[in-house]
Amino acid sequence: MLKIEHLKKHYNNFSLDCSLEVKSGCITGLIGQNGSGKSTTFKAHTKLYCKG
């Protein structure tokens, strides 16, 4: 299971607060328009997870 709660990213005048949960055994995709934050979400989670 993957659970992310209140992953936050701040830009100039904009902030994002994202939460998601993926159950074990599920295949899940993250979809959205270009620039909507899909890659940023995974990069932020990966960096947080690897720290420790």
Distance bins in CASP14 RR format, pairs under 12 A and 6 or more apart:
PFRMAT RR
TARGET T0000
AUTHOR 0000-0000-0000
RMODE 2
METHOD distances of the structure
MODEL  1
1 20 0 0 0 0 0 1 0 0 0 0 0
1 21 1 0 0 1 0 0 0 0 0 0 0
1 22 1 0 0 1 0 0 0 0 0 0 0
1 23 1 0 1 0 0 0 0 0 0 0 0
1 24 1 0 1 0 0 0 0 0 0 0 0
1 25 0 0 0 0 1 0 0 0 0 0 0
1 26 0 0 0 0 1 0 0 0 0 0 0
1 28 0 0 0 0 0 1 0 0 0 0 0
2 19 0 0 0 0 0 1 0 0 0 0 0
2 20 1 0 0 1 0 0 0 0 0 0 0
2 21 1 0 0 1 0 0 0 0 0 0 0
2 22 1 0 1 0 0 0 0 0 0 0 0
2 23 0 0 0 0 1 0 0 0 0 0 0
2 24 0 0 0 0 1 0 0 0 0 0 0
2 25 0 0 0 0 0 1 0 0 0 0 0
2 26 0 0 0 0 1 0 0 0 0 0 0
2 28 0 0 0 0 1 0 0 0 0 0 0
2 29 0 0 0 0 0 1 0 0 0 0 0
2 30 0 0 0 0 0 1 0 0 0 0 0
2 41 0 0 0 0 0 1 0 0 0 0 0
2 42 0 0 0 0 0 1 0 0 0 0 0
2 45 0 0 0 0 1 0 0 0 0 0 0
2 46 0 0 0 0 0 1 0 0 0 0 0
2 49 0 0 0 0 1 0 0 0 0 0 0
3 18 0 0 0 0 0 1 0 0 0 0 0
3 19 0 0 0 0 1 0 0 0 0 0 0
3 20 1 0 0 1 0 0 0 0 0 0 0
3 21 1 0 1 0 0 0 0 0 0 0 0
3 22 1 0 0 1 0 0 0 0 0 0 0
3 23 0 0 0 0 1 0 0 0 0 0 0
3 24 0 0 0 0 0 1 0 0 0 0 0
3 45 0 0 0 0 0 1 0 0 0 0 0
3 49 0 0 0 0 0 1 0 0 0 0 0
4 17 0 0 0 0 0 1 0 0 0 0 0
4 18 1 0 0 1 0 0 0 0 0 0 0
4 19 1 0 0 1 0 0 0 0 0 0 0
4 20 1 0 1 0 0 0 0 0 0 0 0
4 21 1 0 0 1 0 0 0 0 0 0 0
4 22 0 0 0 0 1 0 0 0 0 0 0
4 28 0 0 0 0 0 1 0 0 0 0 0
4 30 0 0 0 0 0 1 0 0 0 0 0
4 41 1 0 0 1 0 0 0 0 0 0 0
4 42 0 0 0 0 1 0 0 0 0 0 0
4 44 0 0 0 0 1 0 0 0 0 0 0
4 45 1 0 1 0 0 0 0 0 0 0 0
4 46 0 0 0 0 0 1 0 0 0 0 0
4 48 0 0 0 0 1 0 0 0 0 0 0
4 49 0 0 0 0 1 0 0 0 0 0 0
5 17 0 0 0 0 1 0 0 0 0 0 0
5 18 0 0 0 0 1 0 0 0 0 0 0
5 19 1 0 1 0 0 0 0 0 0 0 0
5 20 0 0 0 0 1 0 0 0 0 0 0
5 21 0 0 0 0 1 0 0 0 0 0 0
5 45 0 0 0 0 0 1 0 0 0 0 0
5 48 0 0 0 0 0 1 0 0 0 0 0
6 15 0 0 0 0 0 1 0 0 0 0 0
6 16 0 0 0 0 0 1 0 0 0 0 0
6 17 1 0 1 0 0 0 0 0 0 0 0
6 18 1 0 0 1 0 0 0 0 0 0 0
6 19 1 0 1 0 0 0 0 0 0 0 0
6 20 0 0 0 0 0 1 0 0 0 0 0
6 44 0 0 0 0 0 1 0 0 0 0 0
6 45 0 0 0 0 0 1 0 0 0 0 0
6 48 0 0 0 0 0 1 0 0 0 0 0
7 15 0 0 0 0 0 1 0 0 0 0 0
7 16 0 0 0 0 1 0 0 0 0 0 0
7 17 1 0 0 1 0 0 0 0 0 0 0
7 18 1 0 1 0 0 0 0 0 0 0 0
7 19 1 0 0 1 0 0 0 0 0 0 0
7 20 0 0 0 0 1 0 0 0 0 0 0
7 21 0 0 0 0 0 1 0 0 0 0 0
7 37 0 0 0 0 0 1 0 0 0 0 0
7 40 0 0 0 0 1 0 0 0 0 0 0
7 41 1 0 0 1 0 0 0 0 0 0 0
7 42 0 0 0 0 0 1 0 0 0 0 0
7 43 0 0 0 0 0 1 0 0 0 0 0
7 44 1 0 1 0 0 0 0 0 0 0 0
7 45 1 0 0 1 0 0 0 0 0 0 0
7 46 0 0 0 0 0 1 0 0 0 0 0
7 47 0 0 0 0 0 1 0 0 0 0 0
7 48 1 0 0 1 0 0 0 0 0 0 0
7 49 0 0 0 0 0 1 0 0 0 0 0
8 14 0 0 0 0 0 1 0 0 0 0 0
8 15 1 0 0 1 0 0 0 0 0 0 0
8 16 1 0 0 1 0 0 0 0 0 0 0
8 17 1 0 1 0 0 0 0 0 0 0 0
8 18 1 0 0 1 0 0 0 0 0 0 0
8 19 0 0 0 0 0 1 0 0 0 0 0
8 40 0 0 0 0 0 1 0 0 0 0 0
8 41 0 0 0 0 0 1 0 0 0 0 0
8 44 0 0 0 0 1 0 0 0 0 0 0
8 45 0 0 0 0 0 1 0 0 0 0 0
8 48 0 0 0 0 0 1 0 0 0 0 0
9 15 1 0 0 1 0 0 0 0 0 0 0
9 16 1 0 1 0 0 0 0 0 0 0 0
9 17 0 0 0 0 1 0 0 0 0 0 0
9 18 1 0 0 1 0 0 0 0 0 0 0
9 35 0 0 0 0 0 1 0 0 0 0 0
9 36 0 0 0 0 0 1 0 0 0 0 0
9 37 1 0 0 1 0 0 0 0 0 0 0
9 38 0 0 0 0 0 1 0 0 0 0 0
9 39 0 0 0 0 0 1 0 0 0 0 0
9 40 1 0 0 1 0 0 0 0 0 0 0
9 41 0 0 0 0 1 0 0 0 0 0 0
9 42 0 0 0 0 0 1 0 0 0 0 0
9 43 0 0 0 0 1 0 0 0 0 0 0
9 44 1 0 0 1 0 0 0 0 0 0 0
9 45 0 0 0 0 0 1 0 0 0 0 0
9 47 0 0 0 0 0 1 0 0 0 0 0
9 48 0 0 0 0 0 1 0 0 0 0 0
10 16 1 0 0 1 0 0 0 0 0 0 0
10 17 0 0 0 0 1 0 0 0 0 0 0
10 40 0 0 0 0 0 1 0 0 0 0 0
10 44 0 0 0 0 0 1 0 0 0 0 0
11 35 0 0 0 0 0 1 0 0 0 0 0
11 37 0 0 0 0 0 1 0 0 0 0 0
11 40 0 0 0 0 1 0 0 0 0 0 0
14 37 0 0 0 0 0 1 0 0 0 0 0
16 35 0 0 0 0 0 1 0 0 0 0 0
16 36 0 0 0 0 1 0 0 0 0 0 0
16 37 1 0 0 1 0 0 0 0 0 0 0
16 38 0 0 0 0 0 1 0 0 0 0 0
16 40 0 0 0 0 1 0 0 0 0 0 0
16 41 0 0 0 0 1 0 0 0 0 0 0
16 44 0 0 0 0 1 0 0 0 0 0 0
17 41 0 0 0 0 0 1 0 0 0 0 0
17 44 0 0 0 0 0 1 0 0 0 0 0
18 30 0 0 0 0 1 0 0 0 0 0 0
18 36 0 0 0 0 0 1 0 0 0 0 0
18 37 0 0 0 0 1 0 0 0 0 0 0
18 38 0 0 0 0 0 1 0 0 0 0 0
18 40 0 0 0 0 1 0 0 0 0 0 0
18 41 1 0 1 0 0 0 0 0 0 0 0
18 42 0 0 0 0 0 1 0 0 0 0 0
18 44 0 0 0 0 1 0 0 0 0 0 0
18 45 0 0 0 0 1 0 0 0 0 0 0
19 41 0 0 0 0 0 1 0 0 0 0 0
19 45 0 0 0 0 0 1 0 0 0 0 0
20 26 0 0 0 0 0 1 0 0 0 0 0
20 28 0 0 0 0 1 0 0 0 0 0 0
20 29 0 0 0 0 0 1 0 0 0 0 0
20 30 1 0 0 1 0 0 0 0 0 0 0
20 38 0 0 0 0 0 1 0 0 0 0 0
20 41 0 0 0 0 1 0 0 0 0 0 0
20 42 0 0 0 0 0 1 0 0 0 0 0
20 45 0 0 0 0 1 0 0 0 0 0 0
21 28 0 0 0 0 1 0 0 0 0 0 0
22 28 1 0 1 0 0 0 0 0 0 0 0
22 29 0 0 0 0 1 0 0 0 0 0 0
22 30 0 0 0 0 1 0 0 0 0 0 0
22 42 0 0 0 0 0 1 0 0 0 0 0
22 45 0 0 0 0 0 1 0 0 0 0 0
28 42 0 0 0 0 0 1 0 0 0 0 0
29 38 0 0 0 0 1 0 0 0 0 0 0
29 41 0 0 0 0 0 1 0 0 0 0 0
29 42 0 0 0 0 0 1 0 0 0 0 0
30 36 0 0 0 0 1 0 0 0 0 0 0
30 37 0 0 0 0 1 0 0 0 0 0 0
30 38 1 0 1 0 0 0 0 0 0 0 0
30 39 0 0 0 0 1 0 0 0 0 0 0
30 40 0 0 0 0 0 1 0 0 0 0 0
30 41 1 0 0 1 0 0 0 0 0 0 0
30 42 1 0 0 1 0 0 0 0 0 0 0
30 45 0 0 0 0 0 1 0 0 0 0 0
31 37 0 0 0 0 0 1 0 0 0 0 0
31 38 1 0 0 1 0 0 0 0 0 0 0
31 41 0 0 0 0 0 1 0 0 0 0 0
32 38 1 0 0 1 0 0 0 0 0 0 0
32 39 0 0 0 0 0 1 0 0 0 0 0
32 40 0 0 0 0 0 1 0 0 0 0 0
32 41 0 0 0 0 0 1 0 0 0 0 0
35 41 0 0 0 0 0 1 0 0 0 0 0
37 43 0 0 0 0 1 0 0 0 0 0 0
37 44 0 0 0 0 1 0 0 0 0 0 0
37 45 0 0 0 0 0 1 0 0 0 0 0
38 44 0 0 0 0 0 1 0 0 0 0 0
38 45 0 0 0 0 0 1 0 0 0 0 0
39 45 0 0 0 0 0 1 0 0 0 0 0
39 46 0 0 0 0 0 1 0 0 0 0 0
40 46 0 0 0 0 0 1 0 0 0 0 0
40 47 0 0 0 0 0 1 0 0 0 0 0
41 47 0 0 0 0 0 1 0 0 0 0 0
41 48 0 0 0 0 0 1 0 0 0 0 0
42 48 0 0 0 0 0 1 0 0 0 0 0
42 49 0 0 0 0 0 1 0 0 0 0 0
43 49 0 0 0 0 0 1 0 0 0 0 0
43 50 0 0 0 0 0 1 0 0 0 0 0
44 50 0 0 0 0 0 1 0 0 0 0 0
44 51 0 0 0 0 0 1 0 0 0 0 0
45 51 0 0 0 0 0 1 0 0 0 0 0
46 52 0 0 0 0 0 1 0 0 0 0 0
END
